[in-house]
Amino acid sequence: MDNDFKDLKEEEYLIEKKHLLVVLISSLLITFIYQFHLKGYFFEAMLPFILVLVSYLIIFKDAKKNKKAYYMMIPLSLIFISDFIVGIDNTNKDLNLLIVPVLLSMMMLLLLNKNYQLKGNILTWIFKLFPRGLFSNLRFLKIKSENENGKKVGSIFAGIGFGLIFAIIIGYLLIQADDYFKVFVGNIFSNIIDFNANYLLIFVLSFILIFSILINLFRSQDDEMKEVKLWHIDKTIVLTCLGIVNSVFVLFLLSEVSRLTSNFLQIPVEYTYSSYAREGFFQLLAVTFINYAIIMFLLYKTNLVKENKTIQVSLVLLIAFSIILIFNSYYRMYLYINHYGFTILRCQVILFLLMELVLFTLMILRIFNHFKKNNAFVYFIIVISFYIVNLYLCSDWLVNILNETFNKIPVI
């Protein structure tokens, strides 16, 4: 546990009755979604996130807020309704389950903490909310009260809460372990509800998660962002490394020019344009991603780019090679689509390459100090904008239009 939480006093984070009630209702509503078999991606995947967001907004309605955080509702809302509008594919559905919690965390941190900004270390703050203190935060499950009787009642409710949590978890495990006990417990509850142990587990896990993050939101309201620490690396090491990496790209480009022209390197390898389009495509994407990581590290984690002109030139060369790889990938994808038609994944790749092109262009501007705004904020806007465009464009409706327009029959 971090030093700033070592001296944490439980009395400072006692929960008011209305706050606990909101958490309970939210957990119950999430459970009912599955209890009543509400089908569809929106109900099963997005609605629980909406309920959690609404719960926190209710709890913190009187807190001092940074109202600019509400702008985060724009991408969140577009993600929430995307499947309703265009019917997104399974890959984007899975990606949403990663993107939405990140955006929700960023929104709540921006809303409640005046020190939180979209800067270089924004993502590390998300771990202040989850999974930090996931179970240890349950020690704050006490209701705030001014009199002794109220405190005693609060302690009783806390004991009931802990008892039910442990009883449900243990009972669930015993039910899974013994079919006879499962039928016995089912008979006990059959006259009350359509018993299913999974729903009890969903309720408990939802309550623990929502309550724990609520405590973390209380705890992180006054935290300050640490300055990004710069790495001090010997410039000779960096220059040598960049020289070797750039040399590899020179050899690769020489090979590509030879293969696509007159084979002046006289390498006896037969290939067709369709095989050329297929081979190594995703490896090239991985290479551009590695280049992106190297450049970002040197730009924002060291001062070497500002202090050394030779490193500047080497980095610009690396960016130039990366952009050439992007166009090479575009050409391969063009050949691939020409033979095998459009699919959702191929449209996503085209969009991803375009996003990489924009980001690498910004890096060139950053090297020559023409890009001095809040870099993290601009990068965030670009990435999330491309992601939203991907949700709405890279779907069956666009793929069908493209294949009909260019007379293609898609082959996966």
C-alpha positions as CSV (number, residue, x, y, z in Angstrom):
1,M,0.0,0.0,0.0
2,D,1.3,3.4,-0.9
3,N,2.7,5.7,1.9
4,D,-0.1,8.3,1.5
5,F,-2.6,5.7,2.7
6,K,-0.6,4.3,5.7
7,D,-2.1,6.7,8.2
8,L,-5.6,6.4,6.9
9,K,-8.3,6.7,9.6
10,E,-11.4,4.7,9.2
11,E,-13.5,7.5,10.7
12,E,-12.6,9.7,7.8
13,Y,-14.4,7.5,5.3
14,L,-17.5,6.3,7.1
15,I,-20.3,5.9,4.6
16,E,-23.6,7.7,4.9
17,K,-26.7,5.7,4.8
18,K,-27.8,7.2,1.5
19,H,-24.5,6.4,-0.1
20,L,-24.7,2.7,1.0
21,L,-28.3,2.6,-0.2
22,V,-27.2,3.8,-3.7
23,V,-24.5,1.1,-3.8
24,L,-27.0,-1.6,-2.8
25,I,-29.6,-0.5,-5.3
26,S,-27.0,-0.3,-8.1
27,S,-25.8,-3.8,-7.2
28,L,-29.4,-5.1,-7.2
29,L,-30.2,-3.5,-10.5
30,I,-27.1,-5.1,-12.1
31,T,-28.2,-8.5,-10.7
32,F,-31.7,-8.0,-12.0
33,I,-30.3,-7.5,-15.5
34,Y,-29.1,-11.1,-15.5
35,Q,-32.0,-12.4,-13.3
36,F,-34.6,-11.2,-15.8
37,H,-32.5,-12.3,-18.8
38,L,-32.3,-9.0,-20.5
39,K,-30.7,-10.0,-23.8
40,G,-28.5,-7.9,-26.0
41,Y,-25.1,-6.3,-25.8
42,F,-26.4,-3.0,-24.4
43,F,-28.2,-4.7,-21.5
44,E,-25.6,-7.3,-20.7
45,A,-22.4,-5.3,-21.2
46,M,-23.1,-1.5,-21.3
47,L,-26.0,-1.0,-18.9
48,P,-24.0,-2.2,-15.8
49,F,-21.4,0.5,-16.6
50,I,-24.1,3.1,-16.9
51,L,-25.6,2.1,-13.6
52,V,-22.2,2.4,-11.9
53,L,-21.6,5.9,-13.4
54,V,-25.1,7.1,-12.4
55,S,-24.5,5.8,-8.8
56,Y,-21.3,7.7,-8.4
57,L,-22.8,10.9,-9.9
58,I,-25.6,10.7,-7.4
59,I,-23.2,10.1,-4.4
60,F,-21.0,12.9,-5.4
61,K,-23.7,15.4,-6.5
62,D,-22.7,17.9,-3.8
63,A,-19.0,17.6,-4.2
64,K,-16.8,20.3,-5.8
65,K,-16.5,19.4,-9.4
66,N,-14.4,20.1,-12.5
67,K,-17.3,20.4,-14.9
68,K,-15.0,19.9,-17.9
69,A,-15.0,16.2,-17.0
70,Y,-18.5,16.0,-18.3
71,Y,-17.1,16.2,-21.8
72,M,-16.0,12.6,-21.3
73,M,-19.7,11.8,-21.5
74,I,-19.5,12.4,-25.3
75,P,-17.2,9.4,-26.1
76,L,-18.9,7.3,-23.4
77,S,-22.4,7.9,-24.8
78,L,-21.2,7.2,-28.3
79,I,-19.8,3.9,-27.1
80,F,-22.9,3.0,-25.1
81,I,-25.2,3.4,-28.1
82,S,-22.9,2.1,-30.8
83,D,-24.3,-1.4,-31.0
84,F,-27.9,0.0,-31.2
85,I,-27.0,2.3,-34.1
86,V,-24.8,0.1,-36.3
87,G,-24.4,-3.3,-34.7
88,I,-20.7,-3.5,-33.9
89,D,-18.6,-6.7,-34.4
90,N,-17.4,-9.0,-31.6
91,T,-13.9,-7.5,-31.6
92,N,-15.2,-4.0,-30.9
93,K,-17.6,-5.4,-28.3
94,D,-14.6,-6.9,-26.5
95,L,-12.6,-3.7,-26.9
96,N,-15.4,-1.7,-25.4
97,L,-15.1,-3.7,-22.2
98,L,-11.6,-2.4,-21.8
99,I,-12.1,1.1,-23.1
100,V,-15.3,2.0,-21.1
101,P,-13.8,1.3,-17.6
102,V,-10.7,3.4,-18.5
103,L,-12.9,6.3,-19.7
104,L,-15.2,6.0,-16.6
105,S,-12.2,6.1,-14.3
106,M,-10.7,9.1,-16.1
107,M,-14.0,11.0,-16.0
108,M,-14.5,10.4,-12.2
109,L,-10.9,11.4,-11.4
110,L,-11.2,14.5,-13.5
111,L,-14.5,15.3,-11.9
112,L,-13.5,15.0,-8.3
113,N,-9.7,15.8,-8.2
114,K,-8.6,19.3,-9.2
115,N,-5.0,18.0,-9.5
116,Y,-5.8,15.4,-12.0
117,Q,-5.0,16.3,-15.6
118,L,-4.6,14.6,-18.9
119,K,-0.9,14.4,-18.8
120,G,1.8,11.8,-19.4
121,N,1.0,9.6,-16.4
122,I,-2.8,9.7,-16.6
123,L,-3.3,6.0,-17.1
124,T,-1.3,5.0,-13.9
125,W,-3.9,6.9,-11.8
126,I,-6.6,4.5,-13.0
127,F,-5.1,1.9,-10.7
128,K,-5.9,4.1,-7.8
129,L,-9.5,3.1,-8.3
130,F,-9.1,-0.6,-9.3
131,P,-7.9,-3.2,-8.2
132,R,-6.4,-1.3,-5.3
133,G,-8.0,-2.2,-2.0
134,L,-10.7,-4.3,-3.6
135,F,-11.3,-6.3,-0.5
136,S,-9.5,-4.3,2.2
137,N,-11.7,-1.3,1.6
138,L,-14.6,-3.3,3.0
139,R,-13.3,-2.3,6.5
140,F,-14.9,1.1,5.8
141,L,-18.3,-0.6,5.6
142,K,-19.6,1.4,8.6
143,I,-22.5,3.9,8.6
144,K,-21.8,7.4,9.7
145,S,-23.9,8.4,12.7
146,E,-23.9,11.1,15.5
147,N,-25.3,9.1,18.4
148,E,-24.4,5.8,20.1
149,N,-27.5,4.0,19.1
150,G,-27.0,5.0,15.5
151,K,-23.4,3.8,15.6
152,K,-24.6,0.4,17.1
153,V,-27.2,0.0,14.4
154,G,-24.5,0.9,11.8
155,S,-22.2,-1.8,13.3
156,I,-25.0,-4.3,13.2
157,F,-25.6,-3.6,9.5
158,A,-21.9,-3.8,8.8
159,G,-21.8,-7.2,10.5
160,I,-24.8,-8.3,8.5
161,G,-23.1,-7.1,5.4
162,F,-19.8,-8.9,6.1
163,G,-21.7,-12.1,7.2
164,L,-23.8,-12.1,4.0
165,I,-20.8,-11.6,1.8
166,F,-18.9,-14.5,3.3
167,A,-22.0,-16.7,3.5
168,I,-22.9,-16.1,-0.1
169,I,-19.4,-16.8,-1.3
170,I,-19.0,-19.9,0.8
171,G,-22.5,-21.1,0.0
172,Y,-21.8,-20.6,-3.7
173,L,-18.7,-22.7,-3.6
174,L,-20.5,-25.5,-1.6
175,I,-23.3,-25.5,-4.1
176,Q,-20.9,-25.9,-6.9
177,A,-19.1,-28.7,-5.0
178,D,-22.2,-30.7,-4.0
179,D,-25.3,-31.3,-6.2
180,Y,-27.3,-32.7,-3.2
181,F,-26.7,-29.5,-1.2
182,K,-27.5,-27.5,-4.4
183,V,-31.0,-29.1,-4.7
184,F,-31.6,-28.7,-0.9
185,V,-30.8,-25.0,-1.0
186,G,-32.8,-24.6,-4.2
187,N,-35.8,-26.1,-2.5
188,I,-35.5,-23.7,0.3
189,F,-35.6,-20.7,-2.0
190,S,-38.0,-22.1,-4.6
191,N,-41.1,-20.7,-3.0
192,I,-39.5,-17.3,-2.8
193,I,-37.6,-16.7,-6.0
194,D,-36.3,-18.6,-9.0
195,F,-33.1,-19.4,-7.2
196,N,-29.8,-19.3,-9.0
197,A,-26.5,-19.1,-7.0
198,N,-24.9,-17.3,-9.9
199,Y,-27.1,-14.2,-9.2
200,L,-26.1,-14.1,-5.6
201,L,-22.5,-14.1,-6.7
202,I,-23.2,-11.3,-9.2
203,F,-24.7,-9.2,-6.5
204,V,-21.9,-9.7,-4.1
205,L,-19.2,-9.1,-6.6
206,S,-21.0,-6.0,-7.9
207,F,-21.4,-4.6,-4.4
208,I,-17.7,-5.2,-3.5
209,L,-16.5,-3.6,-6.7
210,I,-18.8,-0.5,-6.6
211,F,-18.2,0.0,-2.9
212,S,-14.4,-0.4,-3.1
213,I,-14.1,2.0,-6.0
214,L,-16.3,4.5,-4.1
215,I,-13.9,4.4,-1.2
216,N,-11.0,4.9,-3.6
217,L,-12.7,7.9,-5.1
218,F,-13.0,9.4,-1.6
219,R,-9.4,8.6,-0.9
220,S,-8.0,10.1,-4.1
221,Q,-9.8,13.4,-4.1
222,D,-6.8,15.4,-2.8
223,D,-4.0,13.4,-4.3
224,E,-1.5,15.2,-6.5
225,M,-0.1,14.0,-9.7
226,K,3.6,13.3,-9.7
227,E,5.9,14.9,-12.2
228,V,7.0,12.5,-15.0
229,K,10.5,11.4,-14.1
230,L,13.1,11.7,-16.9
231,W,15.5,9.0,-17.6
232,H,19.2,9.9,-17.8
233,I,20.7,7.7,-20.6
234,D,24.1,8.1,-22.2
235,K,23.7,9.7,-25.6
236,T,26.3,7.4,-27.1
237,I,24.1,4.4,-26.2
238,V,21.0,6.0,-27.8
239,L,22.9,7.0,-31.0
240,T,24.4,3.5,-31.4
241,C,21.0,1.9,-30.8
242,L,19.2,4.2,-33.3
243,G,22.0,3.7,-35.8
244,I,21.6,-0.1,-35.7
245,V,17.8,0.1,-35.9
246,N,17.8,2.6,-38.8
247,S,20.3,0.4,-40.7
248,V,17.9,-2.5,-40.5
249,F,15.2,-0.4,-42.1
250,V,17.6,0.7,-44.8
251,L,18.2,-2.9,-45.7
252,F,14.5,-3.7,-45.6
253,L,13.7,-0.8,-47.9
254,L,16.4,-1.9,-50.3
255,S,14.9,-5.3,-50.3
256,E,11.4,-4.0,-50.9
257,V,12.5,-1.8,-53.8
258,S,14.3,-4.7,-55.4
259,R,11.4,-7.1,-55.0
260,L,8.9,-4.6,-56.5
261,T,11.0,-3.6,-59.4
262,S,13.6,-5.5,-61.4
263,N,15.0,-7.8,-58.6
264,F,18.4,-6.1,-58.9
265,L,19.5,-7.9,-55.8
266,Q,19.0,-11.1,-57.8
267,I,17.3,-13.1,-55.0
268,P,15.7,-16.3,-56.4
269,V,12.4,-16.1,-54.6
270,E,9.2,-16.4,-56.5
271,Y,6.1,-14.6,-55.3
272,T,2.8,-13.3,-56.5
273,Y,1.2,-9.9,-55.6
274,S,-1.5,-11.8,-53.6
275,S,1.2,-13.7,-51.6
276,Y,3.1,-10.4,-51.2
277,A,0.0,-8.8,-49.8
278,R,-0.6,-11.6,-47.3
279,E,2.8,-12.2,-45.9
280,G,4.1,-10.3,-42.8
281,F,1.3,-7.7,-42.8
282,F,0.7,-7.8,-39.0
283,Q,4.4,-8.1,-38.3
284,L,4.8,-4.8,-40.1
285,L,2.1,-3.3,-37.8
286,A,4.0,-4.6,-34.8
287,V,7.2,-3.0,-36.1
288,T,5.6,0.4,-36.4
289,F,4.2,0.0,-32.9
290,I,7.7,-0.8,-31.6
291,N,9.0,2.3,-33.4
292,Y,6.2,4.4,-31.8
293,A,7.2,3.2,-28.3
294,I,10.9,4.0,-28.9
295,I,10.1,7.5,-30.2
296,M,7.6,8.3,-27.5
297,F,10.1,7.2,-24.8
298,L,12.9,9.4,-26.2
299,L,10.6,12.3,-26.7
300,Y,8.8,12.4,-23.4
301,K,11.0,10.4,-20.9
302,T,14.4,11.9,-21.7
303,N,15.8,15.3,-22.7
304,L,18.1,13.8,-25.3
305,V,16.1,15.0,-28.3
306,K,16.2,18.6,-27.1
307,E,19.9,18.5,-26.3
308,N,21.4,16.5,-29.2
309,K,20.9,17.4,-32.9
310,T,22.3,14.0,-34.0
311,I,19.7,12.2,-32.0
312,Q,17.0,14.5,-33.5
313,V,18.1,13.6,-37.0
314,S,18.2,9.8,-36.1
315,L,14.7,10.0,-34.6
316,V,13.4,11.8,-37.7
317,L,14.9,9.1,-39.8
318,L,13.2,6.5,-37.7
319,I,9.9,8.3,-38.0
320,A,10.4,8.5,-41.8
321,F,11.1,4.8,-42.0
322,S,7.9,4.2,-39.9
323,I,5.8,6.3,-42.3
324,I,7.3,4.4,-45.3
325,L,6.3,1.1,-43.5
326,I,2.8,2.5,-43.1
327,F,2.5,3.2,-46.8
328,N,4.0,-0.2,-47.5
329,S,1.3,-1.7,-45.3
330,Y,-1.3,0.4,-47.2
331,Y,-0.1,-1.0,-50.5
332,R,-0.2,-4.6,-49.2
333,M,-3.7,-4.0,-47.9
334,Y,-4.7,-2.5,-51.2
335,L,-3.5,-5.6,-53.0
336,Y,-5.1,-7.9,-50.5
337,I,-8.5,-6.2,-50.7
338,N,-8.2,-6.2,-54.5
339,H,-8.0,-10.0,-54.4
340,Y,-10.1,-10.9,-51.3
341,G,-12.5,-7.9,-50.8
342,F,-13.4,-5.8,-47.8
343,T,-14.0,-7.2,-44.3
344,I,-14.5,-5.4,-41.0
345,L,-10.9,-6.3,-39.9
346,R,-9.4,-4.9,-43.1
347,C,-11.3,-1.6,-42.7
348,Q,-10.1,-1.4,-39.1
349,V,-6.5,-1.9,-40.2
350,I,-6.8,0.9,-42.8
351,L,-8.2,3.2,-40.1
352,F,-5.4,2.1,-37.6
353,L,-2.7,2.9,-40.2
354,L,-4.2,6.3,-40.8
355,M,-4.2,7.0,-37.0
356,E,-0.5,5.9,-36.9
357,L,0.3,8.3,-39.7
358,V,-1.3,11.2,-37.8
359,L,0.5,10.4,-34.6
360,F,3.9,10.1,-36.3
361,T,3.3,13.4,-38.0
362,L,2.7,15.0,-34.6
363,M,5.9,13.5,-33.4
364,I,7.9,15.2,-36.1
365,L,6.3,18.5,-35.1
366,R,7.1,17.8,-31.5
367,I,10.8,17.2,-32.3
368,F,11.1,20.6,-33.9
369,N,9.0,22.3,-31.1
370,H,6.1,23.1,-33.4
371,F,3.8,21.1,-31.2
372,K,3.8,22.7,-27.8
373,K,0.2,22.1,-26.5
374,N,-0.8,19.6,-23.9
375,N,0.6,16.6,-25.9
376,A,-1.2,13.9,-23.8
377,F,-4.6,15.6,-24.3
378,V,-4.1,15.9,-28.1
379,Y,-2.9,12.3,-28.3
380,F,-5.9,11.2,-26.2
381,I,-8.4,13.1,-28.5
382,I,-6.9,11.5,-31.6
383,V,-6.9,8.0,-30.3
384,I,-10.4,8.1,-28.8
385,S,-11.7,9.8,-32.0
386,F,-10.3,7.1,-34.2
387,Y,-11.7,4.5,-31.9
388,I,-15.2,6.0,-32.1
389,V,-15.0,6.3,-35.9
390,N,-13.9,2.6,-36.0
391,L,-17.0,1.7,-34.0
392,Y,-19.4,3.4,-36.4
393,L,-17.7,2.9,-39.7
394,C,-16.0,-0.5,-39.4
395,S,-19.1,-2.6,-39.4
396,D,-21.2,-4.7,-41.8
397,W,-23.1,-1.8,-43.3
398,L,-20.0,-0.1,-44.6
399,V,-18.3,-3.4,-45.7
400,N,-21.4,-4.3,-47.7
401,I,-21.5,-0.9,-49.4
402,L,-17.7,-1.1,-50.3
403,N,-17.9,-4.6,-51.7
404,E,-21.0,-3.8,-53.8
405,T,-19.4,-0.6,-55.0
406,F,-16.1,-2.2,-56.1
407,N,-17.7,-5.6,-57.1
408,K,-15.8,-7.6,-54.5
409,I,-16.7,-10.9,-52.9
410,P,-15.2,-10.9,-49.4
411,V,-13.0,-13.9,-48.6
412,I,-11.9,-14.3,-45.0
